[in-house]
């Protein structure tokens, strides 16, 4: 089993807004069976650690290619991505990235 974590680098003080939209999007993926239950957490710059970050985590038994044949992503999910994309920090490198971790059972 794998832990999948996507990190979003936000513009200053936008982490909470991005987190709300990412959570809504993640819940949609869960509702249609594309993902297990997800967890979203963030640092708006008021906690110790990396500021202006949103983290999305879920688990999966396998890695599925999102471009696989027959995989249809509803337009509502894509529209939510379009809402938070302008709130991401695109200066100095990537605005988001994904990590895959093997869970020790």
Secondary structure, 3 states (H helix, E strand, C coil): CEEEEEEEEECCCCHHHHHHHHHHHHHHHHHCCCCCCCEEEEECCCCCCCCCEEEEEEEECCCCCCCCCCCCCCHHHHHHHHHHHCCECCCCCCCEEEEEEECCC
